Structures are given as C-alpha cells and as structure tokens.
Amino acid sequence: MTLPAGYYRIDPDIRALVAAMNVHGFRTYASCQGHGFPVTKLPPYIAFVCPVKKAALLEQRLRQDAESMMPRLLWG
C-alpha cells in the first residue's frame, strides 16, 4: 500500500491501519503504536471521527472477532 504524503509522522507499526481507516471513511487525527514493555505502559490507540452508526458497526465487528472461536485479528 502506498501511503499519502504526511504519513511519515505516524508510528510505523500503526501506519497501515491508520491509512486503511482513512480510506474507509474514519477520519483519524491522532495515533500511537504503543511504547514500552509491557506495551500496556503506553498502549496503542487510534483516535478518529465518524458517524455514530459507523463507529457502532466497527465496534460490533471487532467484538464479534474478539469473541470468535477462530478470530481473524491478533488480540495480543
């Protein structure tokens, strides 16, 4: 994936996810890949703006994956 100009300021380990969220209509404005050991010292995050319905759908899909017997995402 080629990243738009300005993405060099985003932590490298979270850059592709931030770009994907922006492409799909989640307007991001802050992020961090997480730092320190354990990562819970400063956990990763992405702050974004979108319509409430879109955020609710994202939450539903993430929860379904987290609770799945065969999740597709890596939950640590």
mmCIF file of the C-alpha atoms, coordinates in Angstrom:
data_MODEL
# 
_entry.id   MODEL 
# 
loop_
_atom_site.group_PDB 
_atom_site.id 
_atom_site.type_symbol 
_atom_site.label_atom_id 
_atom_site.label_alt_id 
_atom_site.label_comp_id 
_atom_site.label_asym_id 
_atom_site.label_entity_id 
_atom_site.label_seq_id 
_atom_site.pdbx_PDB_ins_code 
_atom_site.Cartn_x 
_atom_site.Cartn_y 
_atom_site.Cartn_z 
_atom_site.occupancy 
_atom_site.B_iso_or_equiv 
_atom_site.pdbx_formal_charge 
_atom_site.auth_seq_id 
_atom_site.auth_comp_id 
_atom_site.auth_asym_id 
_atom_site.auth_atom_id 
_atom_site.pdbx_PDB_model_num 
ATOM 1  C CA . MET A 1 1  ? 0.000   0.000   0.000  1.00 0.00 ? 1  MET A CA 1 
ATOM 2  C CA . THR A 1 2  ? 1.389   3.410   -0.956 1.00 0.00 ? 2  THR A CA 1 
ATOM 3  C CA . LEU A 1 3  ? 0.819   5.936   1.795  1.00 0.00 ? 3  LEU A CA 1 
ATOM 4  C CA . PRO A 1 4  ? -0.239  9.547   1.172  1.00 0.00 ? 4  PRO A CA 1 
ATOM 5  C CA . ALA A 1 5  ? 2.114   12.425  1.969  1.00 0.00 ? 5  ALA A CA 1 
ATOM 6  C CA . GLY A 1 6  ? 2.315   13.181  5.677  1.00 0.00 ? 6  GLY A CA 1 
ATOM 7  C CA . TYR A 1 7  ? 2.011   9.601   6.866  1.00 0.00 ? 7  TYR A CA 1 
ATOM 8  C CA . TYR A 1 8  ? 5.715   9.528   7.750  1.00 0.00 ? 8  TYR A CA 1 
ATOM 9  C CA . ARG A 1 9  ? 4.777   11.259  11.028 1.00 0.00 ? 9  ARG A CA 1 
ATOM 10 C CA . ILE A 1 10 ? 2.708   8.267   12.106 1.00 0.00 ? 10 ILE A CA 1 
ATOM 11 C CA . ASP A 1 11 ? 4.394   5.499   14.115 1.00 0.00 ? 11 ASP A CA 1 
ATOM 12 C CA . PRO A 1 12 ? 5.494   2.848   11.587 1.00 0.00 ? 12 PRO A CA 1 
ATOM 13 C CA . ASP A 1 13 ? 3.814   -0.119  13.296 1.00 0.00 ? 13 ASP A CA 1 
ATOM 14 C CA . ILE A 1 14 ? 0.369   1.505   13.095 1.00 0.00 ? 14 ILE A CA 1 
ATOM 15 C CA . ARG A 1 15 ? 0.735   3.465   9.833  1.00 0.00 ? 15 ARG A CA 1 
ATOM 16 C CA . ALA A 1 16 ? -1.027  0.938   7.544  1.00 0.00 ? 16 ALA A CA 1 
ATOM 17 C CA . LEU A 1 17 ? -4.032  0.625   9.895  1.00 0.00 ? 17 LEU A CA 1 
ATOM 18 C CA . VAL A 1 18 ? -4.376  4.421   10.096 1.00 0.00 ? 18 VAL A CA 1 
ATOM 19 C CA . ALA A 1 19 ? -4.253  4.645   6.291  1.00 0.00 ? 19 ALA A CA 1 
ATOM 20 C CA . ALA A 1 20 ? -6.860  1.871   5.917  1.00 0.00 ? 20 ALA A CA 1 
ATOM 21 C CA . MET A 1 21 ? -9.199  3.574   8.385  1.00 0.00 ? 21 MET A CA 1 
ATOM 22 C CA . ASN A 1 22 ? -8.913  6.879   6.495  1.00 0.00 ? 22 ASN A CA 1 
ATOM 23 C CA . VAL A 1 23 ? -9.608  5.151   3.167  1.00 0.00 ? 23 VAL A CA 1 
ATOM 24 C CA . HIS A 1 24 ? -12.794 3.664   4.654  1.00 0.00 ? 24 HIS A CA 1 
ATOM 25 C CA . GLY A 1 25 ? -14.191 6.933   5.989  1.00 0.00 ? 25 GLY A CA 1 
ATOM 26 C CA . PHE A 1 26 ? -12.814 7.041   9.532  1.00 0.00 ? 26 PHE A CA 1 
ATOM 27 C CA . ARG A 1 27 ? -11.087 10.447  9.770  1.00 0.00 ? 27 ARG A CA 1 
ATOM 28 C CA . THR A 1 28 ? -8.125  9.861   12.068 1.00 0.00 ? 28 THR A CA 1 
ATOM 29 C CA . TYR A 1 29 ? -6.491  12.692  13.983 1.00 0.00 ? 29 TYR A CA 1 
ATOM 30 C CA . ALA A 1 30 ? -4.134  11.030  16.496 1.00 0.00 ? 30 ALA A CA 1 
ATOM 31 C CA . SER A 1 31 ? -2.475  7.647   16.955 1.00 0.00 ? 31 SER A CA 1 
ATOM 32 C CA . CYS A 1 32 ? 0.300   5.781   18.731 1.00 0.00 ? 32 CYS A CA 1 
ATOM 33 C CA . GLN A 1 33 ? 1.657   2.284   18.119 1.00 0.00 ? 33 GLN A CA 1 
ATOM 34 C CA . GLY A 1 34 ? 2.267   1.777   21.850 1.00 0.00 ? 34 GLY A CA 1 
ATOM 35 C CA . HIS A 1 35 ? 5.593   2.078   23.608 1.00 0.00 ? 35 HIS A CA 1 
ATOM 36 C CA . GLY A 1 36 ? 7.475   0.482   26.452 1.00 0.00 ? 36 GLY A CA 1 
ATOM 37 C CA . PHE A 1 37 ? 7.461   -3.021  27.816 1.00 0.00 ? 37 PHE A CA 1 
ATOM 38 C CA . PRO A 1 38 ? 4.952   -4.235  28.508 1.00 0.00 ? 38 PRO A CA 1 
ATOM 39 C CA . VAL A 1 39 ? 3.033   -2.300  25.869 1.00 0.00 ? 39 VAL A CA 1 
ATOM 40 C CA . THR A 1 40 ? 0.374   -1.572  28.500 1.00 0.00 ? 40 THR A CA 1 
ATOM 41 C CA . LYS A 1 41 ? 2.745   1.143   29.775 1.00 0.00 ? 41 LYS A CA 1 
ATOM 42 C CA . LEU A 1 42 ? 1.585   3.263   26.818 1.00 0.00 ? 42 LEU A CA 1 
ATOM 43 C CA . PRO A 1 43 ? -0.964  1.174   24.880 1.00 0.00 ? 43 PRO A CA 1 
ATOM 44 C CA . PRO A 1 44 ? -1.625  1.636   21.149 1.00 0.00 ? 44 PRO A CA 1 
ATOM 45 C CA . TYR A 1 45 ? -4.598  3.727   20.038 1.00 0.00 ? 45 TYR A CA 1 
ATOM 46 C CA . ILE A 1 46 ? -6.162  5.465   17.045 1.00 0.00 ? 46 ILE A CA 1 
ATOM 47 C CA . ALA A 1 47 ? -8.432  8.462   17.613 1.00 0.00 ? 47 ALA A CA 1 
ATOM 48 C CA . PHE A 1 48 ? -10.941 9.106   14.838 1.00 0.00 ? 48 PHE A CA 1 
ATOM 49 C CA . VAL A 1 49 ? -14.161 10.863  13.886 1.00 0.00 ? 49 VAL A CA 1 
ATOM 50 C CA . CYS A 1 50 ? -17.048 9.241   12.002 1.00 0.00 ? 50 CYS A CA 1 
ATOM 51 C CA . PRO A 1 51 ? -20.838 8.962   12.203 1.00 0.00 ? 51 PRO A CA 1 
ATOM 52 C CA . VAL A 1 52 ? -22.066 7.108   15.314 1.00 0.00 ? 52 VAL A CA 1 
ATOM 53 C CA . LYS A 1 53 ? -23.647 4.335   13.208 1.00 0.00 ? 53 LYS A CA 1 
ATOM 54 C CA . LYS A 1 54 ? -20.319 3.654   11.510 1.00 0.00 ? 54 LYS A CA 1 
ATOM 55 C CA . ALA A 1 55 ? -18.484 3.542   14.870 1.00 0.00 ? 55 ALA A CA 1 
ATOM 56 C CA . ALA A 1 56 ? -21.137 1.167   16.238 1.00 0.00 ? 56 ALA A CA 1 
ATOM 57 C CA . LEU A 1 57 ? -20.694 -1.152  13.250 1.00 0.00 ? 57 LEU A CA 1 
ATOM 58 C CA . LEU A 1 58 ? -16.906 -1.146  13.728 1.00 0.00 ? 58 LEU A CA 1 
ATOM 59 C CA . GLU A 1 59 ? -17.340 -1.955  17.441 1.00 0.00 ? 59 GLU A CA 1 
ATOM 60 C CA . GLN A 1 60 ? -19.753 -4.786  16.607 1.00 0.00 ? 60 GLN A CA 1 
ATOM 61 C CA . ARG A 1 61 ? -17.380 -6.347  14.084 1.00 0.00 ? 61 ARG A CA 1 
ATOM 62 C CA . LEU A 1 62 ? -14.372 -6.056  16.396 1.00 0.00 ? 62 LEU A CA 1 
ATOM 63 C CA . ARG A 1 63 ? -16.319 -7.593  19.297 1.00 0.00 ? 63 ARG A CA 1 
ATOM 64 C CA . GLN A 1 64 ? -17.536 -10.473 17.114 1.00 0.00 ? 64 GLN A CA 1 
ATOM 65 C CA . ASP A 1 65 ? -13.966 -11.224 16.077 1.00 0.00 ? 65 ASP A CA 1 
ATOM 66 C CA . ALA A 1 66 ? -12.622 -10.956 19.636 1.00 0.00 ? 66 ALA A CA 1 
ATOM 67 C CA . GLU A 1 67 ? -15.279 -13.395 20.894 1.00 0.00 ? 67 GLU A CA 1 
ATOM 68 C CA . SER A 1 68 ? -14.947 -15.791 17.945 1.00 0.00 ? 68 SER A CA 1 
ATOM 69 C CA . MET A 1 69 ? -13.530 -19.290 18.363 1.00 0.00 ? 69 MET A CA 1 
ATOM 70 C CA . MET A 1 70 ? -11.346 -18.536 15.312 1.00 0.00 ? 70 MET A CA 1 
ATOM 71 C CA . PRO A 1 71 ? -10.551 -14.790 15.361 1.00 0.00 ? 71 PRO A CA 1 
ATOM 72 C CA . ARG A 1 72 ? -9.034  -13.229 12.252 1.00 0.00 ? 72 ARG A CA 1 
ATOM 73 C CA . LEU A 1 73 ? -7.281  -10.436 14.160 1.00 0.00 ? 73 LEU A CA 1 
ATOM 74 C CA . LEU A 1 74 ? -4.370  -10.708 16.589 1.00 0.00 ? 74 LEU A CA 1 
ATOM 75 C CA . TRP A 1 75 ? -5.614  -9.719  20.040 1.00 0.00 ? 75 TRP A CA 1 
ATOM 76 C CA . GLY A 1 76 ? -2.288  -9.996  21.879 1.00 0.00 ? 76 GLY A CA 1 
# 
